[in-house]
Amino acid sequence: MKYLHTMIRISDVDASMHFFCDLLGMKEIARYDNDKGRFSLIFLAAPDDADNAAENRTPCLELTWNWDEQGYEGGRNFGHLAFAVSDIYGACQRLMDGGVTINRPPRDGHMAFVRSPDGISVELLQKGQALPVQEPWASMPNTGEW
């Protein structure tokens, strides 16, 4: 398993970039604007991690700006922790066998979400290419929030 990023939602790109980059010294390594989904993803890295992050996208802070959001309350601005795993199906099976609910199953062979005992959202991403779609994951519905 490899730590990838932590995602937080932001409501003001300029203020967030000023805080994280100008004041804390983080470096922007990638930005994706999605017109259809009306959101932007901005990946930042600490100066000592910037070269590795630019090449491997890890470790990063992902700032997610939902263009139409009017502000966040109740902790909704914290998104998730993300880890790359070598076998997403095996990782989810281990978690499920240990009593963890798979909130967003890896139906696509690529991505799943679970929650920690304290309710922290954890994203699991398949290293490399997505695995072939397989049951029981392909038909497993989402459960709760992720």
TORDRENMI-314485 format. One line per 5 residues: for each residue x, y, z of N, C-alpha, C. Coordinates in Angstrom, 2 decimals, padded with zeros to 5 digits, always signed. Example, Ala and Ser with C-alpha at 12.3 -4.5 7.8 and 13.67 -1.06 7.14 Angstrom:
2
+013.19,-005.69,+007.80,+012.30,-004.50,+007.80,+013.20,-003.30,+007.80 | +012.85,-002.25,+007.08,+013.67,-001.06,+007.14,+012.90,+000.03,+007.87
//
This chain:
146
+000.84,-001.17,+000.00,+000.00,+000.00,+000.00,+000.89,+001.23,+000.00 | +000.42,+002.29,-000.67,+001.17,+003.54,-000.76,+000.24,+004.70,-000.49 | +000.67,+005.60,+000.43,-000.11,+006.80,+000.72,-000.08,+007.71,-000.50 | -001.25,+008.24,-000.90,-001.33,+009.09,-002.06,-001.60,+010.55,-001.71 | -002.79,+010.82,-001.15,-003.15,+012.21,-000.88,-004.24,+012.32,+000.16
-004.40,+013.54,+000.65,-005.53,+013.92,+001.48,-006.29,+014.97,+000.70 | -007.62,+014.85,+000.64,-008.44,+015.80,-000.10,-009.24,+016.64,+000.87 | -009.22,+017.96,+000.63,-010.10,+018.87,+001.36,-010.84,+019.73,+000.34 | -012.06,+020.10,+000.68,-012.86,+020.96,-000.18,-012.60,+022.41,+000.23 | -012.52,+023.27,-000.77,-012.27,+024.68,-000.51,-013.39,+025.52,-001.13
-013.60,+026.70,-000.59,-014.64,+027.57,-001.13,-014.07,+028.80,-001.82 | -012.77,+029.08,-001.65,-012.13,+030.25,-002.25,-010.74,+029.83,-002.71 | -010.58,+029.65,-004.03,-009.31,+029.18,-004.58,-008.18,+030.16,-004.25 | -008.41,+031.44,-004.47,-007.34,+032.42,-004.24,-006.89,+032.42,-002.79 | -007.84,+032.44,-001.85,-007.49,+032.45,-000.43,-006.75,+031.16,-000.05
-007.21,+030.03,-000.58,-006.57,+028.75,-000.27,-005.17,+028.67,-000.85 | -005.00,+029.12,-002.08,-003.67,+029.11,-002.70,-002.72,+030.04,-001.95 | -003.23,+031.18,-001.52,-002.41,+032.11,-000.74,-001.95,+031.44,+000.56 | -002.89,+030.80,+001.25,-002.56,+030.15,+002.52,-001.55,+029.02,+002.31 | -001.91,+028.06,+001.44,-001.08,+026.86,+001.30,+000.23,+027.11,+000.54
+000.19,+027.95,-000.49,+001.40,+028.17,-001.32,+002.21,+029.37,-000.86 | +001.59,+030.54,-000.80,+002.34,+031.74,-000.45,+002.82,+031.73,+001.00 | +001.95,+031.30,+001.90,+002.30,+031.36,+003.31,+002.98,+030.10,+003.83 | +002.46,+028.92,+003.46,+003.06,+027.67,+003.93,+004.20,+027.19,+003.04 | +004.22,+027.64,+001.80,+005.31,+027.27,+000.90,+005.08,+026.03,+000.06
+003.84,+025.50,+000.02,+003.56,+024.34,-000.82,+003.63,+024.74,-002.28 | +003.81,+023.76,-003.15,+003.94,+023.99,-004.59,+002.78,+023.33,-005.32 | +002.20,+024.06,-006.28,+001.16,+023.46,-007.13,+001.85,+022.55,-008.13 | +001.38,+021.29,-008.19,+002.00,+020.36,-009.14,+001.05,+019.94,-010.26 | -000.26,+020.11,-010.07,-001.21,+019.77,-011.13,-002.54,+020.44,-010.83
-003.28,+020.71,-011.89,-004.62,+021.30,-011.75,-005.50,+020.74,-012.87 | -006.70,+020.34,-012.51,-007.67,+019.83,-013.47,-008.99,+020.57,-013.27 | -009.48,+021.18,-014.33,-010.77,+021.84,-014.31,-011.74,+020.98,-015.10 | -012.88,+020.67,-014.50,-013.89,+019.83,-015.15,-015.14,+020.69,-015.36 | -015.29,+021.20,-016.58,-016.43,+022.07,-016.89,-017.75,+021.35,-016.72
-017.84,+020.12,-017.18,-019.09,+019.37,-017.09,-019.49,+019.12,-015.64 | -018.54,+018.71,-014.81,-018.82,+018.46,-013.40,-018.78,+019.70,-012.54 | -018.30,+020.82,-013.10,-018.22,+022.11,-012.42,-017.39,+022.02,-011.14 | -016.18,+021.47,-011.31,-015.26,+021.41,-010.18,-013.82,+021.50,-010.69 | -012.93,+021.86,-009.78,-011.49,+021.89,-010.05,-010.77,+021.10,-008.98
-009.73,+020.39,-009.40,-008.85,+019.67,-008.49,-007.47,+020.29,-008.61 | -006.91,+020.70,-007.47,-005.59,+021.33,-007.45,-004.72,+020.49,-006.51 | -003.63,+019.94,-007.04,-002.75,+019.09,-006.25,-001.53,+019.90,-005.83 | -001.26,+019.91,-004.52,-000.14,+020.63,-003.94,+000.81,+019.64,-003.27 | +002.07,+020.03,-003.18,+003.06,+019.21,-002.49,+003.96,+020.11,-001.66
+004.46,+019.57,-000.57,+005.46,+020.27,+000.23,+006.72,+020.41,-000.62 | +007.50,+021.47,-000.40,+008.70,+021.69,-001.24,+009.62,+020.48,-001.33 | +009.85,+019.78,-000.23,+010.75,+018.62,-000.27,+010.15,+017.42,-001.00 | +008.84,+017.43,-001.20,+008.15,+016.34,-001.89,+007.77,+016.70,-003.33 | +008.02,+017.94,-003.75,+007.49,+018.43,-005.02,+007.97,+017.63,-006.23
+009.25,+017.28,-006.29,+009.75,+016.53,-007.45,+009.08,+015.16,-007.54 | +009.02,+014.45,-006.44,+008.39,+013.14,-006.43,+006.90,+013.27,-006.74 | +006.26,+014.27,-006.16,+004.82,+014.46,-006.37,+004.51,+014.81,-007.82 | +005.37,+015.60,-008.43,+005.14,+015.96,-009.84,+005.21,+014.73,-010.73 | +006.08,+013.80,-010.39,+006.25,+012.58,-011.19,+005.24,+011.50,-010.82
+004.99,+011.32,-009.53,+004.17,+010.19,-009.06,+002.86,+010.58,-008.40 | +002.59,+011.87,-008.30,+001.37,+012.41,-007.69,+001.22,+011.96,-006.23 | +002.35,+011.82,-005.53,+002.30,+011.43,-004.12,+003.56,+011.90,-003.41 | +003.49,+012.33,-002.19,+002.30,+012.62,-001.39,+001.79,+014.03,-001.72 | +000.49,+014.19,-001.71,-000.12,+015.46,-002.10,-001.25,+015.87,-001.17
-001.56,+017.14,-001.26,-002.79,+017.68,-000.70,-003.65,+018.03,-001.92 | -004.83,+017.44,-001.99,-005.76,+017.72,-003.10,-006.78,+018.74,-002.62 | -006.80,+019.90,-003.26,-007.83,+020.91,-002.99,-008.92,+020.72,-004.02 | -010.14,+020.50,-003.56,-011.29,+020.33,-004.45,-012.19,+021.54,-004.32 | -012.38,+022.23,-005.45,-013.25,+023.39,-005.47,-014.47,+023.05,-006.31
-015.62,+022.93,-005.65,-016.90,+022.73,-006.33,-017.43,+024.12,-006.65 | -017.51,+024.45,-007.93,-017.74,+025.82,-008.36,-019.01,+026.44,-007.81 | -020.04,+025.64,-007.60,-021.33,+026.20,-007.18,-021.56,+026.12,-005.67 | -020.59,+025.62,-004.92,-020.74,+025.46,-003.47,-020.80,+026.84,-002.81 | -021.68,+026.96,-001.83,-021.87,+028.22,-001.11,-021.21,+028.22,+000.26
-020.37,+027.25,+000.54,-019.72,+027.16,+001.85,-019.97,+025.80,+002.47 | -019.12,+025.44,+003.40,-019.20,+024.13,+004.03,-019.44,+024.27,+005.53 | -020.27,+023.38,+006.05,-020.54,+023.35,+007.48,-020.43,+021.92,+007.98 | -020.16,+021.76,+009.24,-020.17,+020.44,+009.85,-019.06,+019.53,+009.38 | -017.92,+020.07,+008.97,-016.79,+019.24,+008.58,-016.85,+018.69,+007.18
-017.81,+019.12,+006.35,-017.90,+018.60,+004.98,-016.72,+019.01,+004.12 | -015.92,+019.95,+004.60,-014.80,+020.38,+003.76,-013.66,+019.37,+003.77 | -013.59,+018.49,+004.80,-012.59,+017.43,+004.76,-013.10,+016.33,+003.86 | -012.27,+015.89,+002.93,-012.70,+014.88,+001.98,-012.33,+013.48,+002.38 | -011.09,+013.07,+002.09,-010.71,+011.69,+002.33,-009.20,+011.53,+002.31
-008.74,+010.41,+002.84,-007.37,+009.95,+002.68,-007.38,+008.99,+001.50 | -006.27,+008.92,+000.76,-006.22,+008.02,-000.39,-004.97,+007.16,-000.35 | -005.14,+005.88,-000.67,-004.04,+004.92,-000.72,-004.13,+004.11,-001.99 | -002.98,+003.85,-002.61,-002.92,+002.92,-003.74,-002.67,+001.53,-003.18 | -003.39,+000.55,-003.70,-003.23,-000.84,-003.25,-002.94,-001.73,-004.45
-002.22,-002.82,-004.21,-001.82,-003.70,-005.30,-002.96,-004.59,-005.78 | -003.95,-004.84,-004.92,-005.10,-005.67,-005.29,-006.33,-005.12,-004.58 | -007.09,-004.30,-005.28,-008.23,-003.63,-004.66,-009.28,-004.62,-004.17 | -009.47,-005.71,-004.91,-010.45,-006.71,-004.47,-009.98,-007.40,-003.19 | -008.71,-007.76,-003.13,-008.16,-008.40,-001.94,-008.20,-007.47,-000.73
-007.87,-006.19,-000.94,-007.91,-005.22,+000.15,-009.33,-005.07,+000.68 | -010.30,-004.97,-000.22,-011.69,-004.81,+000.21,-012.19,-006.07,+000.91 | -011.79,-007.23,+000.42,-012.21,-008.48,+001.07,-011.65,-008.57,+002.49 | -010.36,-008.22,+002.66,-009.74,-008.21,+003.99,-010.49,-007.27,+004.94 | -010.81,-006.08,+004.44,-011.53,-005.11,+005.26,-012.92,-005.64,+005.61
-013.62,-006.18,+004.62,-014.96,-006.71,+004.85,-014.92,-007.87,+005.84 | -013.94,-008.76,+005.69,-013.78,-009.89,+006.61,-013.49,-009.40,+008.03 | -012.90,-008.21,+008.15,-012.61,-007.63,+009.45,-013.75,-006.79,+010.01 | -014.90,-006.84,+009.34,-016.07,-006.14,+009.86,-016.27,-004.74,+009.33 | -015.48,-004.33,+008.34,-015.59,-002.98,+007.78,-016.62,-002.98,+006.65
-017.49,-001.98,+006.64,-018.46,-001.81,+005.56,-017.76,-001.20,+004.36 | -017.97,-001.78,+003.19,-017.44,-001.21,+001.95,-018.50,-000.24,+001.45 | -018.30,+001.05,+001.72,-019.31,+002.05,+001.40,-019.49,+002.26,-000.09 | -018.39,+002.26,-000.82,-018.44,+002.35,-002.28,-017.58,+001.21,-002.79 | -018.21,+000.10,-003.19,-017.46,-001.07,-003.64,-016.66,-000.79,-004.92
-015.62,-001.58,-005.17,-014.80,-001.39,-006.37,-015.44,-002.01,-007.61 | -016.62,-001.54,-007.94,-017.35,-002.09,-009.08,-016.57,-001.98,-010.38 | -015.72,-000.96,-010.47,-014.96,-000.71,-011.68,-013.57,-001.33,-011.66 | -013.23,-002.05,-010.57,-011.90,-002.63,-010.44,-010.83,-001.60,-010.17 | -011.24,-000.37,-009.86,-010.28,+000.72,-009.70,-010.40,+001.47,-008.37
-011.62,+001.75,-007.91,-011.80,+002.65,-006.77,-012.83,+002.10,-005.79 | -012.53,+002.27,-004.50,-013.46,+001.91,-003.44,-013.32,+002.93,-002.32 | -014.36,+003.05,-001.49,-014.32,+003.89,-000.31,-014.80,+003.10,+000.89 | -014.11,+003.31,+002.01,-014.51,+002.76,+003.31,-014.39,+003.89,+004.32 | -014.78,+003.61,+005.57,-014.62,+004.60,+006.63,-013.84,+003.99,+007.78
-013.02,+004.83,+008.41,-012.28,+004.38,+009.59,-013.24,+004.25,+010.77 | -012.80,+003.66,+011.88,-013.68,+003.58,+013.06,-014.19,+004.94,+013.53 | -013.47,+006.02,+013.21,-013.91,+007.36,+013.59,-014.67,+008.08,+012.48 | -014.99,+007.35,+011.43,-015.80,+007.93,+010.36,-015.01,+008.69,+009.30 | -013.68,+008.56,+009.29,-012.87,+009.22,+008.27,-012.99,+008.43,+006.96
-013.29,+009.13,+005.88,-013.42,+008.50,+004.58,-012.04,+008.14,+004.04 | -011.90,+006.90,+003.56,-010.64,+006.40,+003.02,-010.90,+005.86,+001.62 | -010.19,+006.43,+000.64,-010.30,+005.99,-000.75,-009.19,+005.00,-001.03 | -009.54,+003.88,-001.65,-008.58,+002.88,-002.09,-008.58,+002.90,-003.62 | -007.39,+003.02,-004.20,-007.25,+003.06,-005.65,-006.32,+001.94,-006.10
-006.73,+001.22,-007.12,-005.92,+000.14,-007.67,-004.66,+000.72,-008.29 | -003.49,+000.18,-007.92,-002.24,+000.59,-008.55,-002.29,+000.18,-010.02 | -001.81,+001.06,-010.89,-001.78,+000.74,-012.31,-003.17,+000.71,-012.91 | -003.36,-000.18,-013.85,-004.64,-000.30,-014.54,-005.69,-000.94,-013.64 | -006.94,-000.60,-013.90,-008.06,-001.22,-013.18,-008.04,-002.73,-013.41
-008.44,-003.46,-012.38,-008.58,-004.91,-012.52,-009.85,-005.22,-013.31 | -009.93,-006.38,-013.93,-011.17,-006.75,-014.63,-012.35,-006.75,-013.64 | -013.48,-006.28,-014.11,-014.68,-006.24,-013.28,-015.05,-007.65,-012.87 | -015.41,-007.83,-011.58,-015.80,-009.16,-011.10,-016.80,-009.06,-009.95 | -017.54,-010.13,-009.79,-018.48,-010.26,-008.68,-017.73,-010.72,-007.44
-018.23,-010.42,-006.26,-019.53,-009.79,-005.97,-019.51,-008.28,-006.08 | -018.33,-007.73,-006.40,-018.15,-006.28,-006.37,-018.97,-005.56,-007.43 | -019.07,-006.13,-008.62,-019.73,-005.47,-009.75,-021.18,-005.12,-009.45 | -021.87,-005.95,-008.69,-023.29,-005.69,-008.43,-023.56,-005.23,-007.00 | -022.51,-005.00,-006.21,-022.68,-004.57,-004.82,-023.07,-003.10,-004.78
-024.15,-002.76,-004.09,-024.58,-001.35,-004.03,-023.74,-000.54,-003.04 | -023.80,+000.78,-003.18,-023.20,+001.66,-002.19,-023.95,+001.50,-000.87 | -023.23,+001.72,+000.23,-023.82,+001.63,+001.56,-023.42,+002.87,+002.36 | -024.39,+003.60,+002.86,-024.08,+004.77,+003.69,-023.38,+005.85,+002.90 | -022.60,+006.66,+003.61,-021.86,+007.76,+002.99,-020.42,+007.36,+002.78
-019.82,+007.93,+001.77,-018.41,+007.65,+001.52,-017.71,+008.91,+001.14
//
